[in-house]
Amino acid sequence: MTADTTALDLGPQARIVARLAQGVSDGQLTDPTPCPDLAVRNLLGHLTGLVVAFRDAGRKDLGVTTDTSPDAAVPDIGPGWREELPAVLGDLAEAWRDPAAWTGTTRAGGVGLTGAVAGAVAADELVIHGWDLARATGQEYTPDPAALRVSYDLLAAAAEEPDRDGGGLFGPVVPVPADAPLLDRALGLSGRDPAWAPPA
């Protein structure tokens, strides 16, 4: 993780994800995504839940939203998701603009984290799931460069931990050429194949 992580503004990446979400048509909600067993609607539900959790983690408002495991149930969207997701993305960015969010300790997904690590994980979730959503729905995707760098650094550091045995933070690392674009390398570290495409 870079030393200037606390200077990261999650706003640009949050706005990118919000724009991608608004580009999803109702007919695409049941389409597959790079996340096994998650259709687009489930990915959107997962995004909404994690954004709320990391918003509250940044606020140090600990409770049900920060203590529930993301694997507790298959996520889904509610009827107002098109309004809710952009709103909570904006709230997330605002929460992490407070320098206090990056200090001390907090929780997300029931896991205790330092503020700095929680902020980096939030950036990583937005970058990687932004790609998931874009790839699943055929949209162009260029992540915020600062958030991408934080995501890559987090994933690379996790993959180098001795107890990972070649695995990454979210599953087995997918080999990607060393000279590949940074996004592709981050995706490989997250256990994704950058060449994934929806079934024809």
CYANA upper distance limits for C-alpha pairs under 8 A (distance plus 0.5 A):
  1 MET  CA      5 THR  CA      7.58
  1 MET  CA    120 ALA  CA      8.42
  1 MET  CA    150 VAL  CA      6.93
  1 MET  CA    153 ASP  CA      5.55
  1 MET  CA    154 LEU  CA      6.03
  1 MET  CA    157 ALA  CA      7.77
  2 THR  CA    150 VAL  CA      7.45
  2 THR  CA    153 ASP  CA      7.58
  4 ASP  CA      8 LEU  CA      7.82
  5 THR  CA    116 ALA  CA      7.52
  5 THR  CA    120 ALA  CA      7.68
  5 THR  CA    150 VAL  CA      7.51
  6 THR  CA     99 PRO  CA      7.64
  6 THR  CA    102 TRP  CA      6.47
  6 THR  CA    116 ALA  CA      7.13
  6 THR  CA    119 GLY  CA      8.44
  8 LEU  CA    146 ALA  CA      7.41
  8 LEU  CA    147 ALA  CA      7.66
  9 ASP  CA     93 ALA  CA      7.45
  9 ASP  CA     96 TRP  CA      7.78
  9 ASP  CA     97 ARG  CA      6.96
 10 LEU  CA     14 ALA  CA      6.51
 10 LEU  CA     92 LEU  CA      8.21
 10 LEU  CA     93 ALA  CA      5.51
 10 LEU  CA     96 TRP  CA      7.55
 10 LEU  CA     97 ARG  CA      8.38
 10 LEU  CA    123 ALA  CA      7.08
 10 LEU  CA    147 ALA  CA      7.56
 11 GLY  CA     15 ARG  CA      6.60
 11 GLY  CA     90 GLY  CA      7.55
 11 GLY  CA     93 ALA  CA      5.31
 11 GLY  CA     94 GLU  CA      8.03
 12 PRO  CA     16 ILE  CA      6.89
 12 PRO  CA    144 ASP  CA      6.65
 13 GLN  CA     17 VAL  CA      6.83
 13 GLN  CA    123 ALA  CA      8.19
 13 GLN  CA    126 LEU  CA      7.21
 13 GLN  CA    127 VAL  CA      7.51
 13 GLN  CA    143 PRO  CA      6.88
 13 GLN  CA    144 ASP  CA      5.76
 13 GLN  CA    147 ALA  CA      7.21
 14 ALA  CA     18 ALA  CA      6.69
 14 ALA  CA     89 LEU  CA      6.07
 14 ALA  CA     90 GLY  CA      7.41
 14 ALA  CA     92 LEU  CA      8.48
 14 ALA  CA     93 ALA  CA      7.32
 14 ALA  CA    126 LEU  CA      7.35
 15 ARG  CA     19 ARG  CA      6.63
 15 ARG  CA     86 PRO  CA      8.23
 15 ARG  CA     89 LEU  CA      7.91
 15 ARG  CA     90 GLY  CA      8.14
 16 ILE  CA     20 LEU  CA      6.79
 16 ILE  CA    130 GLY  CA      8.18
 16 ILE  CA    143 PRO  CA      7.65
 16 ILE  CA    144 ASP  CA      8.34
 17 VAL  CA     21 ALA  CA      6.65
 17 VAL  CA    126 LEU  CA      7.43
 17 VAL  CA    130 GLY  CA      6.01
 18 ALA  CA     22 GLN  CA      6.79
 18 ALA  CA     85 LEU  CA      7.48
 18 ALA  CA     86 PRO  CA      5.62
 18 ALA  CA     89 LEU  CA      7.59
 19 ARG  CA     23 GLY  CA      6.86
 20 LEU  CA     24 VAL  CA      7.30
 20 LEU  CA    130 GLY  CA      7.92
 20 LEU  CA    133 LEU  CA      7.58
 20 LEU  CA    134 ALA  CA      6.95
 20 LEU  CA    139 GLN  CA      7.75
 21 ALA  CA     44 LEU  CA      8.08
 21 ALA  CA     82 ARG  CA      8.02
 21 ALA  CA     85 LEU  CA      8.49
 21 ALA  CA    133 LEU  CA      8.06
 22 GLN  CA     82 ARG  CA      7.19
 23 GLY  CA    139 GLN  CA      8.27
 24 VAL  CA     28 GLN  CA      6.91
 24 VAL  CA     29 LEU  CA      7.93
 24 VAL  CA    137 THR  CA      7.05
 25 SER  CA     29 LEU  CA      7.52
 28 GLN  CA     40 VAL  CA      7.32
 28 GLN  CA    137 THR  CA      7.27
 29 LEU  CA     39 ALA  CA      7.24
 29 LEU  CA     40 VAL  CA      5.33
 29 LEU  CA     41 ARG  CA      5.22
 30 THR  CA     39 ALA  CA      5.75
 30 THR  CA     40 VAL  CA      6.27
 30 THR  CA     41 ARG  CA      6.76
 31 ASP  CA     39 ALA  CA      5.87
 31 ASP  CA     40 VAL  CA      6.14
 31 ASP  CA    136 ALA  CA      7.65
 31 ASP  CA    137 THR  CA      8.43
 32 PRO  CA     37 ASP  CA      8.39
 32 PRO  CA     38 LEU  CA      7.11
 32 PRO  CA     39 ALA  CA      5.08
 32 PRO  CA     40 VAL  CA      6.68
 32 PRO  CA    136 ALA  CA      6.98
 32 PRO  CA    198 PRO  CA      7.07
 33 THR  CA     38 LEU  CA      6.77
 33 THR  CA     39 ALA  CA      6.17
 33 THR  CA     40 VAL  CA      6.55
 33 THR  CA     43 LEU  CA      8.19
 33 THR  CA    132 ASP  CA      6.78
 33 THR  CA    133 LEU  CA      7.56
 33 THR  CA    135 ARG  CA      7.97
 33 THR  CA    136 ALA  CA      5.40
 33 THR  CA    198 PRO  CA      7.53
 34 PRO  CA    132 ASP  CA      6.24
 34 PRO  CA    135 ARG  CA      8.27
 34 PRO  CA    136 ALA  CA      7.49
 34 PRO  CA    192 ARG  CA      7.79
 34 PRO  CA    196 TRP  CA      7.24
 34 PRO  CA    197 ALA  CA      8.32
 35 CYS  CA     39 ALA  CA      8.45
 35 CYS  CA     43 LEU  CA      8.29
 35 CYS  CA    132 ASP  CA      7.77
 38 LEU  CA     42 ASN  CA      5.82
 38 LEU  CA     43 LEU  CA      6.47
 39 ALA  CA     43 LEU  CA      6.76
 40 VAL  CA     44 LEU  CA      6.66
 40 VAL  CA    133 LEU  CA      7.56
 40 VAL  CA    136 ALA  CA      7.62
 41 ARG  CA     45 GLY  CA      6.69
 41 ARG  CA     76 ASP  CA      6.39
 41 ARG  CA     77 ILE  CA      6.53
 42 ASN  CA     46 HIS  CA      6.55
 42 ASN  CA     74 VAL  CA      7.48
 42 ASN  CA     75 PRO  CA      5.61
 42 ASN  CA     76 ASP  CA      5.02
 42 ASN  CA     77 ILE  CA      7.21
 43 LEU  CA     47 LEU  CA      6.60
 43 LEU  CA     75 PRO  CA      7.80
 43 LEU  CA     76 ASP  CA      7.99
 43 LEU  CA    129 HIS  CA      8.41
 43 LEU  CA    133 LEU  CA      7.91
 44 LEU  CA     48 THR  CA      6.69
 44 LEU  CA     76 ASP  CA      7.50
 44 LEU  CA     77 ILE  CA      6.91
 45 GLY  CA     49 GLY  CA      6.75
 45 GLY  CA     75 PRO  CA      5.45
 45 GLY  CA     76 ASP  CA      4.74
 45 GLY  CA     77 ILE  CA      5.01
 45 GLY  CA     78 GLY  CA      8.33
 46 HIS  CA     50 LEU  CA      6.61
 46 HIS  CA     70 PRO  CA      8.11
 46 HIS  CA     75 PRO  CA      5.74
 46 HIS  CA     76 ASP  CA      7.43
 47 LEU  CA     51 VAL  CA      6.46
 47 LEU  CA     85 LEU  CA      8.44
 47 LEU  CA    129 HIS  CA      7.98
 48 THR  CA     52 VAL  CA      6.80
 48 THR  CA     77 ILE  CA      8.47
 48 THR  CA     84 GLU  CA      8.33
 48 THR  CA     85 LEU  CA      6.12
 48 THR  CA     88 VAL  CA      7.94
 49 GLY  CA     53 ALA  CA      6.70
 49 GLY  CA     65 THR  CA      8.38
 49 GLY  CA     70 PRO  CA      8.47
 49 GLY  CA     75 PRO  CA      8.36
 50 LEU  CA     54 PHE  CA      6.56
 50 LEU  CA     70 PRO  CA      8.05
 51 VAL  CA     55 ARG  CA      6.41
 51 VAL  CA     88 VAL  CA      7.07
 51 VAL  CA     89 LEU  CA      6.82
 51 VAL  CA     92 LEU  CA      6.94
 51 VAL  CA    122 ALA  CA      8.20
 52 VAL  CA     56 ASP  CA      6.70
 52 VAL  CA     65 THR  CA      7.35
 52 VAL  CA     88 VAL  CA      6.82
 52 VAL  CA     92 LEU  CA      7.68
 53 ALA  CA     57 ALA  CA      6.55
 53 ALA  CA     65 THR  CA      5.56
 53 ALA  CA     66 THR  CA      5.37
 53 ALA  CA    108 ALA  CA      6.47
 53 ALA  CA    109 GLY  CA      7.77
 54 PHE  CA     58 GLY  CA      6.49
 54 PHE  CA     66 THR  CA      7.76
 54 PHE  CA     92 LEU  CA      7.32
 54 PHE  CA    108 ALA  CA      6.78
 54 PHE  CA    118 ALA  CA      7.92
 54 PHE  CA    119 GLY  CA      8.30
 54 PHE  CA    122 ALA  CA      6.77
 55 ARG  CA     59 ARG  CA      6.86
 55 ARG  CA     88 VAL  CA      8.20
 55 ARG  CA     91 ASP  CA      7.06
 55 ARG  CA     92 LEU  CA      4.80
 55 ARG  CA     93 ALA  CA      8.17
 55 ARG  CA     95 ALA  CA      6.47
 55 ARG  CA     96 TRP  CA      8.02
 56 ASP  CA     60 LYS  CA      6.42
 56 ASP  CA     61 ASP  CA      5.46
 56 ASP  CA     62 LEU  CA      7.03
 56 ASP  CA     65 THR  CA      7.70
 56 ASP  CA     66 THR  CA      7.20
 56 ASP  CA     92 LEU  CA      8.41
 56 ASP  CA     95 ALA  CA      8.35
 57 ALA  CA     61 ASP  CA      6.63
 57 ALA  CA     62 LEU  CA      6.99
 57 ALA  CA     66 THR  CA      6.83
 57 ALA  CA    101 ALA  CA      8.30
 57 ALA  CA    106 THR  CA      6.19
 57 ALA  CA    107 ARG  CA      6.20
 57 ALA  CA    108 ALA  CA      6.54
 57 ALA  CA    118 ALA  CA      7.99
 58 GLY  CA     92 LEU  CA      8.19
 58 GLY  CA     95 ALA  CA      6.07
 58 GLY  CA     96 TRP  CA      6.17
 58 GLY  CA    101 ALA  CA      5.12
 58 GLY  CA    102 TRP  CA      7.86
 58 GLY  CA    106 THR  CA      7.96
 58 GLY  CA    115 GLY  CA      7.70
 58 GLY  CA    118 ALA  CA      8.29
 58 GLY  CA    119 GLY  CA      7.90
 59 ARG  CA     95 ALA  CA      6.32
 59 ARG  CA     96 TRP  CA      8.24
 59 ARG  CA    101 ALA  CA      6.69
 60 LYS  CA    101 ALA  CA      7.74
 60 LYS  CA    106 THR  CA      6.42
 60 LYS  CA    107 ARG  CA      8.37
 62 LEU  CA     66 THR  CA      6.16
 62 LEU  CA     67 ASP  CA      7.87
 62 LEU  CA    106 THR  CA      8.00
 62 LEU  CA    107 ARG  CA      7.38
 63 GLY  CA     67 ASP  CA      6.41
 64 VAL  CA     68 THR  CA      6.45
 65 THR  CA    108 ALA  CA      8.34
 65 THR  CA    109 GLY  CA      8.37
 66 THR  CA    107 ARG  CA      6.28
 66 THR  CA    108 ALA  CA      4.95
 66 THR  CA    109 GLY  CA      5.96
 66 THR  CA    110 GLY  CA      6.53
 67 ASP  CA    107 ARG  CA      7.44
 67 ASP  CA    108 ALA  CA      6.62
 67 ASP  CA    109 GLY  CA      5.68
 67 ASP  CA    110 GLY  CA      4.29
 67 ASP  CA    111 VAL  CA      7.79
 68 THR  CA     72 ALA  CA      7.48
 68 THR  CA    108 ALA  CA      8.30
 68 THR  CA    109 GLY  CA      5.67
 68 THR  CA    110 GLY  CA      6.07
 69 SER  CA    109 GLY  CA      4.95
 69 SER  CA    110 GLY  CA      6.31
 70 PRO  CA    109 GLY  CA      6.47
 77 ILE  CA     81 TRP  CA      6.43
 80 GLY  CA     84 GLU  CA      6.50
 81 TRP  CA     85 LEU  CA      6.15
 82 ARG  CA     86 PRO  CA      7.61
 83 GLU  CA     87 ALA  CA      6.89
 84 GLU  CA     88 VAL  CA      6.69
 85 LEU  CA     89 LEU  CA      6.58
 86 PRO  CA     90 GLY  CA      6.75
 87 ALA  CA     91 ASP  CA      6.86
 88 VAL  CA     92 LEU  CA      6.51
 89 LEU  CA     93 ALA  CA      6.88
 90 GLY  CA     94 GLU  CA      6.77
 91 ASP  CA     95 ALA  CA      6.60
 92 LEU  CA     96 TRP  CA      6.93
 93 ALA  CA     97 ARG  CA      6.89
 94 GLU  CA     98 ASP  CA      7.77
 95 ALA  CA    101 ALA  CA      7.54
 96 TRP  CA    101 ALA  CA      6.12
 96 TRP  CA    102 TRP  CA      7.83
 96 TRP  CA    119 GLY  CA      7.75
 97 ARG  CA    101 ALA  CA      8.10
 98 ASP  CA    102 TRP  CA      8.27
 99 PRO  CA    103 THR  CA      7.66
100 ALA  CA    104 GLY  CA      8.29
101 ALA  CA    115 GLY  CA      6.34
101 ALA  CA    116 ALA  CA      8.33
101 ALA  CA    119 GLY  CA      8.36
102 TRP  CA    114 THR  CA      8.08
102 TRP  CA    115 GLY  CA      4.67
102 TRP  CA    116 ALA  CA      5.11
102 TRP  CA    118 ALA  CA      8.34
102 TRP  CA    119 GLY  CA      7.13
103 THR  CA    114 THR  CA      7.43
103 THR  CA    115 GLY  CA      5.37
103 THR  CA    116 ALA  CA      6.87
104 GLY  CA    114 THR  CA      6.35
104 GLY  CA    115 GLY  CA      6.12
105 THR  CA    112 GLY  CA      7.54
105 THR  CA    113 LEU  CA      6.17
105 THR  CA    114 THR  CA      4.68
105 THR  CA    115 GLY  CA      5.64
106 THR  CA    112 GLY  CA      6.36
106 THR  CA    113 LEU  CA      5.92
106 THR  CA    114 THR  CA      6.47
106 THR  CA    115 GLY  CA      6.41
106 THR  CA    118 ALA  CA      7.96
107 ARG  CA    111 VAL  CA      5.83
107 ARG  CA    112 GLY  CA      4.96
107 ARG  CA    113 LEU  CA      6.08
107 ARG  CA    118 ALA  CA      8.14
108 ALA  CA    112 GLY  CA      7.32
108 ALA  CA    113 LEU  CA      7.96
108 ALA  CA    118 ALA  CA      7.91
113 LEU  CA    117 VAL  CA      6.69
113 LEU  CA    118 ALA  CA      6.35
114 THR  CA    118 ALA  CA      6.66
115 GLY  CA    119 GLY  CA      6.69
116 ALA  CA    120 ALA  CA      6.82
117 VAL  CA    121 VAL  CA      6.61
118 ALA  CA    122 ALA  CA      6.65
119 GLY  CA    123 ALA  CA      6.83
120 ALA  CA    124 ASP  CA      6.69
120 ALA  CA    150 VAL  CA      6.65
120 ALA  CA    151 SER  CA      7.15
120 ALA  CA    154 LEU  CA      7.38
121 VAL  CA    125 GLU  CA      6.59
121 VAL  CA    151 SER  CA      7.76
121 VAL  CA    154 LEU  CA      7.95
122 ALA  CA    126 LEU  CA      6.84
123 ALA  CA    127 VAL  CA      6.69
123 ALA  CA    147 ALA  CA      6.06
123 ALA  CA    148 LEU  CA      8.15
123 ALA  CA    150 VAL  CA      7.46
123 ALA  CA    151 SER  CA      6.67
124 ASP  CA    128 ILE  CA      6.51
124 ASP  CA    147 ALA  CA      7.63
124 ASP  CA    148 LEU  CA      7.74
124 ASP  CA    150 VAL  CA      7.54
124 ASP  CA    151 SER  CA      4.76
124 ASP  CA    152 TYR  CA      8.21
124 ASP  CA    154 LEU  CA      8.14
125 GLU  CA    129 HIS  CA      6.24
125 GLU  CA    130 GLY  CA      8.41
125 GLU  CA    151 SER  CA      8.49
126 LEU  CA    130 GLY  CA      6.09
127 VAL  CA    131 TRP  CA      6.99
127 VAL  CA    143 PRO  CA      6.72
127 VAL  CA    144 ASP  CA      8.39
127 VAL  CA    147 ALA  CA      7.36
127 VAL  CA    148 LEU  CA      6.74
127 VAL  CA    151 SER  CA      7.50
128 ILE  CA    132 ASP  CA      6.88
128 ILE  CA    187 LEU  CA      7.30
128 ILE  CA    190 SER  CA      8.26
129 HIS  CA    133 LEU  CA      6.58
130 GLY  CA    134 ALA  CA      6.63
130 GLY  CA    141 TYR  CA      8.21
130 GLY  CA    143 PRO  CA      8.22
131 TRP  CA    135 ARG  CA      6.38
131 TRP  CA    141 TYR  CA      7.05
132 ASP  CA    136 ALA  CA      6.55
133 LEU  CA    137 THR  CA      6.69
134 ALA  CA    138 GLY  CA      6.31
134 ALA  CA    139 GLN  CA      5.18
134 ALA  CA    140 GLU  CA      6.84
134 ALA  CA    141 TYR  CA      6.59
135 ARG  CA    139 GLN  CA      6.85
135 ARG  CA    140 GLU  CA      8.34
135 ARG  CA    196 TRP  CA      8.23
135 ARG  CA    197 ALA  CA      7.15
135 ARG  CA    198 PRO  CA      8.20
136 ALA  CA    197 ALA  CA      7.65
136 ALA  CA    198 PRO  CA      6.67
143 PRO  CA    147 ALA  CA      7.83
143 PRO  CA    148 LEU  CA      6.84
144 ASP  CA    148 LEU  CA      6.58
145 PRO  CA    149 ARG  CA      6.68
146 ALA  CA    150 VAL  CA      6.94
147 ALA  CA    151 SER  CA      6.60
148 LEU  CA    152 TYR  CA      6.59
148 LEU  CA    182 LEU  CA      8.26
148 LEU  CA    183 LEU  CA      7.39
148 LEU  CA    186 ALA  CA      8.42
149 ARG  CA    153 ASP  CA      6.60
149 ARG  CA    182 LEU  CA      8.35
150 VAL  CA    154 LEU  CA      6.62
151 SER  CA    155 LEU  CA      6.71
151 SER  CA    186 ALA  CA      7.46
152 TYR  CA    156 ALA  CA      6.41
152 TYR  CA    182 LEU  CA      7.91
152 TYR  CA    183 LEU  CA      8.27
152 TYR  CA    185 ARG  CA      7.97
152 TYR  CA    186 ALA  CA      5.38
152 TYR  CA    189 LEU  CA      8.35
153 ASP  CA    157 ALA  CA      6.54
154 LEU  CA    158 ALA  CA      6.77
155 LEU  CA    159 ALA  CA      6.69
155 LEU  CA    168 GLY  CA      7.31
155 LEU  CA    169 LEU  CA      6.83
155 LEU  CA    186 ALA  CA      7.33
155 LEU  CA    189 LEU  CA      6.40
155 LEU  CA    190 SER  CA      7.17
156 ALA  CA    160 GLU  CA      6.93
156 ALA  CA    168 GLY  CA      8.45
156 ALA  CA    186 ALA  CA      8.25
156 ALA  CA    189 LEU  CA      7.13
157 ALA  CA    161 GLU  CA      7.21
158 ALA  CA    164 ARG  CA      8.06
158 ALA  CA    168 GLY  CA      6.60
158 ALA  CA    169 LEU  CA      6.20
159 ALA  CA    164 ARG  CA      6.79
159 ALA  CA    166 GLY  CA      6.87
159 ALA  CA    167 GLY  CA      6.41
159 ALA  CA    168 GLY  CA      5.06
159 ALA  CA    169 LEU  CA      7.09
159 ALA  CA    173 VAL  CA      8.28
159 ALA  CA    189 LEU  CA      7.59
160 GLU  CA    164 ARG  CA      7.70
160 GLU  CA    166 GLY  CA      8.04
161 GLU  CA    165 ASP  CA      8.32
164 ARG  CA    168 GLY  CA      7.08
166 GLY  CA    172 PRO  CA      7.50
166 GLY  CA    173 VAL  CA      7.38
167 GLY  CA    171 GLY  CA      6.27
167 GLY  CA    172 PRO  CA      4.82
167 GLY  CA    173 VAL  CA      5.89
168 GLY  CA    172 PRO  CA      6.02
168 GLY  CA    173 VAL  CA      5.89
168 GLY  CA    189 LEU  CA      6.31
168 GLY  CA    190 SER  CA      6.65
168 GLY  CA    191 GLY  CA      7.30
169 LEU  CA    189 LEU  CA      8.26
169 LEU  CA    190 SER  CA      7.08
170 PHE  CA    190 SER  CA      6.15
170 PHE  CA    191 GLY  CA      6.92
171 GLY  CA    190 SER  CA      7.20
171 GLY  CA    191 GLY  CA      5.77
172 PRO  CA    189 LEU  CA      8.34
172 PRO  CA    190 SER  CA      8.26
172 PRO  CA    191 GLY  CA      5.78
173 VAL  CA    188 GLY  CA      6.13
173 VAL  CA    189 LEU  CA      5.38
173 VAL  CA    190 SER  CA      6.87
173 VAL  CA    191 GLY  CA      5.12
173 VAL  CA    192 ARG  CA      8.02
174 VAL  CA    188 GLY  CA      4.98
174 VAL  CA    189 LEU  CA      6.88
174 VAL  CA    190 SER  CA      8.28
174 VAL  CA    191 GLY  CA      5.80
174 VAL  CA    192 ARG  CA      6.65
174 VAL  CA    193 ASP  CA      6.69
175 PRO  CA    188 GLY  CA      6.55
175 PRO  CA    189 LEU  CA      8.43
176 VAL  CA    180 ALA  CA      7.28
176 VAL  CA    184 ASP  CA      7.54
176 VAL  CA    185 ARG  CA      6.39
176 VAL  CA    188 GLY  CA      6.43
177 PRO  CA    185 ARG  CA      8.10
178 ALA  CA    185 ARG  CA      7.98
180 ALA  CA    184 ASP  CA      6.69
180 ALA  CA    185 ARG  CA      6.86
181 PRO  CA    185 ARG  CA      6.92
182 LEU  CA    186 ALA  CA      6.65
183 LEU  CA    187 LEU  CA      6.61
184 ASP  CA    188 GLY  CA      6.70
184 ASP  CA    194 PRO  CA      6.03
185 ARG  CA    189 LEU  CA      6.80
186 ALA  CA    190 SER  CA      6.73
187 LEU  CA    191 GLY  CA      6.97
187 LEU  CA    192 ARG  CA      5.66
187 LEU  CA    193 ASP  CA      7.25
187 LEU  CA    194 PRO  CA      6.67
188 GLY  CA    192 ARG  CA      5.54
188 GLY  CA    193 ASP  CA      6.44
188 GLY  CA    194 PRO  CA      7.31
192 ARG  CA    196 TRP  CA      8.27
